[in-house]
Amino acid sequence: MAKKSFISKFFFKLPSSPQQSTPAAETPRKEVPKLKLVFFIVDWHRANIVSDVCAEEKVRFHFTTIGKGTANSDILDLLGIGSTEKAVIICIEQEVGVLTLMKEVRKKLKSYGPGAGIAFTVPLSAINDPVLLIFKQSILKNEKIASANAGEGVNMSEKFSHDLIMCIVNHGNSDELMNTARAAGAIGGTVLNARGTAHQGAVKFFGVSVQAEKEMIFILTEREKKIAIMQAICETHGLNTDAQGIVLSMPVDNVIGLSLE
């Protein structure tokens, strides 16, 4: 018998949509939950509010890091992207539990009004089996939650109307990059500090030196604006510039402001 590949042995591909059929040659695993990454971006002093809700809702995995808002100080719209320290909370949750999680966070932040923050989700395509097993244990419970939430106020859709643009640049270039992105249609973004490494082959191919200190900029944008923003960033802050920028995007399937007002 042929040995399983590394990927098939340790990771399991998650279903991408309810309509996707399984090839006849494959033996599907029963009751595989659809998982999503849920991002909450709020002011740093409100991070504990989101963490408390995650604990109350028994979210199994959530991680918090500190970032910096990049929008102009007079932009206090529904997205809550201001020029303050930001908390980025990333959760792994079953799709059926996302609605409840977002609703509860909104309730706790409702007193803050517009500018309370933003939440969005990114679908996962694969995850390691031991983690998947943890979520399988509560499938029936979460199906009941999904049924109870049917018709509730937060709009959850499979349609990809937004994208998350992620830029990785040398430290000190985020402000100029955001000026470029705004000119191309972006509202704002969140900056995280990072440390970069690269394989020697990639360094030789691009003819660049790798600066260890990096900045990661997350820009949430409407899908129709994505190409213009990415092109502007690549032209001004790409690999052949001092910023040595890498730009990529991923689809976002649910976006809500965390204010009820």
PEURWO-V716311 format. One line per field, one symbol per residue. ss: DSSP state (2 for helix, 1 for strand, 0 for the rest). A space follows every 50 residues. Layout:
# PEURWO-V716311
ss: ???
This chain:
# PEURWO-V716311
ss: 00000222221110000000000000000000001111111112222222 22222200001111111110000000000000001111111111222222 22222222222200000111111001112222222200222222222200 00000000000111111111000222222222200000011111100002 22222200000011111111112222222222222220000000011111 11011110000
